[in-house]
Amino acid sequence: MLPKSLIQLLEKHRDKIEGTIEDETDTGDGYWVYLRPGWCTDDIGLHTIHEDSAQEVVKAFRYVQPCTCSSCKRANGT
Protein backbone atom coordinates (compact mmCIF):
# COMPACT_ATOMS: atom_id res chain seq x y z
CA MET A 1 0.00 0.00 0.00
CA LEU A 2 1.28 3.44 -0.92
CA PRO A 3 2.01 5.95 1.83
CA LYS A 4 -0.72 8.54 2.38
CA SER A 5 1.44 11.31 0.90
CA LEU A 6 1.73 9.42 -2.41
CA ILE A 7 -1.98 8.58 -2.51
CA GLN A 8 -2.73 12.28 -2.08
CA LEU A 9 -0.20 13.19 -4.79
CA LEU A 10 -1.77 10.69 -7.18
CA GLU A 11 -5.30 11.93 -6.50
CA LYS A 12 -4.32 15.57 -6.90
CA HIS A 13 -2.28 15.09 -10.09
CA ARG A 14 -4.04 12.34 -12.07
CA ASP A 15 -3.81 14.66 -15.07
CA LYS A 16 -0.01 14.41 -14.93
CA ILE A 17 0.57 10.84 -13.70
CA GLU A 18 0.23 7.88 -16.07
CA GLY A 19 -1.53 5.02 -14.30
CA THR A 20 -0.40 4.70 -10.72
CA ILE A 21 2.72 5.15 -8.63
CA GLU A 22 4.70 1.93 -8.57
CA ASP A 23 5.99 0.79 -5.20
CA GLU A 24 9.16 -1.27 -5.67
CA THR A 25 10.44 -0.68 -2.14
CA ASP A 26 10.21 -4.39 -1.34
CA THR A 27 12.96 -5.01 -3.93
CA GLY A 28 14.99 -1.97 -2.88
CA ASP A 29 14.09 -0.04 -6.02
CA GLY A 30 12.01 2.73 -4.43
CA TYR A 31 9.04 4.41 -6.06
CA TRP A 32 8.45 5.02 -9.77
CA VAL A 33 6.15 7.66 -11.21
CA TYR A 34 5.52 7.70 -14.96
CA LEU A 35 4.31 11.03 -16.30
CA ARG A 36 1.65 11.42 -18.96
CA PRO A 37 2.69 12.76 -22.35
CA GLY A 38 3.06 16.51 -22.13
CA TRP A 39 4.81 16.50 -18.74
CA CYS A 40 8.44 16.13 -17.68
CA THR A 41 10.45 16.60 -14.53
CA ASP A 42 13.16 19.01 -15.59
CA ASP A 43 14.80 20.85 -18.44
CA ILE A 44 16.35 17.69 -19.90
CA GLY A 45 12.91 16.15 -20.37
CA LEU A 46 12.77 13.14 -18.07
CA HIS A 47 9.31 11.57 -18.10
CA THR A 48 9.71 9.59 -14.88
CA ILE A 49 10.37 10.22 -11.23
CA HIS A 50 12.36 7.55 -9.41
CA GLU A 51 13.12 8.06 -5.74
CA ASP A 52 13.87 5.90 -2.71
CA SER A 53 11.31 7.46 -0.37
CA ALA A 54 7.81 8.90 -0.57
CA GLN A 55 9.10 12.21 0.77
CA GLU A 56 11.63 12.41 -2.06
CA VAL A 57 8.92 11.66 -4.65
CA VAL A 58 6.75 14.49 -3.33
CA LYS A 59 9.74 16.84 -3.39
CA ALA A 60 10.73 15.82 -6.94
CA PHE A 61 7.16 16.26 -8.16
CA ARG A 62 7.48 19.99 -7.50
CA TYR A 63 9.67 20.16 -10.60
CA VAL A 64 7.11 18.63 -13.00
CA GLN A 65 6.50 21.03 -15.86
CA PRO A 66 4.95 21.05 -19.33
CA CYS A 67 7.03 19.18 -21.90
CA THR A 68 7.29 20.06 -25.56
CA CYS A 69 9.61 17.29 -26.71
CA SER A 70 8.77 15.64 -30.03
CA SER A 71 7.42 12.48 -28.33
CA CYS A 72 5.02 14.48 -26.18
CA LYS A 73 3.92 16.57 -29.15
CA ARG A 74 3.19 13.43 -31.18
CA ALA A 75 1.31 11.81 -28.33
CA ASN A 76 -0.82 14.91 -27.87
CA GLY A 77 -1.40 15.36 -31.60
CA THR A 78 0.38 18.70 -31.85
N, C-alpha and C positions, 0 to 999 in steps of 0.2 A: 504494500500500500504506500502510495506517495505521501510525503510529509504535507501537512496542511498548507504550508507556504507555496508548495508547487501546485497543489490542487487549486488554490486561489489564483495563482498565476495563469494556469491553464484556462480557468473559467473566464478570467478577465480578458485574455488575449487569444481567444479561439480564432480570431480573424488573422492572426499572425503565426499560430502554431499548427503544423501539419499533424493531424492525428492526435497522439498523446505524448506525454513525456515518458521516455523509457527509463526504467529503474534497473540499472545493471550493477547496483552496489553489492549484490551478493557474489558477483564474480570479480569485484574490485575495479570495475570499469565505470563507476560513477553514474551520472545522469546524462541522458542525451535528449536534446530538443531539436527537432527538425522544423525549420521555418517554411512557411508557405511561399510559393513563388511571389516575388515582389518585395521580399524582406530579407535583410542580411544583418550581420552582427557588427560589421565595422567597414572601414573604407576599402579593405581588400576583398570584400564580398563573400565572406563565409556564410553559408546557409544553415549552419548547425551551431548549437551551443553544447559543449561537452565539459562538464565540471565534476569534481569529486563530491561536492556537498550541495545540498539544497540551497543553502545561503549563497554559495558562489553562483549557482544558476540564476537566482533572483538578481544578484548584483550584475551579472553579465547581460541579463535581459534588458537592462537599462540602456544598453548600446545598440539595441535593435533599431534599424532605420530602413526607410524605403530603399529598394535595390533596383537599379536600372541596367543590370548586366543583360547580355543578349539572351541568356537562358530564361531569365525572369520575364523579359519582354515577350519572348515567344510563348511562354506559358500563359501569359495574360493577354495574348493576342494583340500586342501593340508593336 
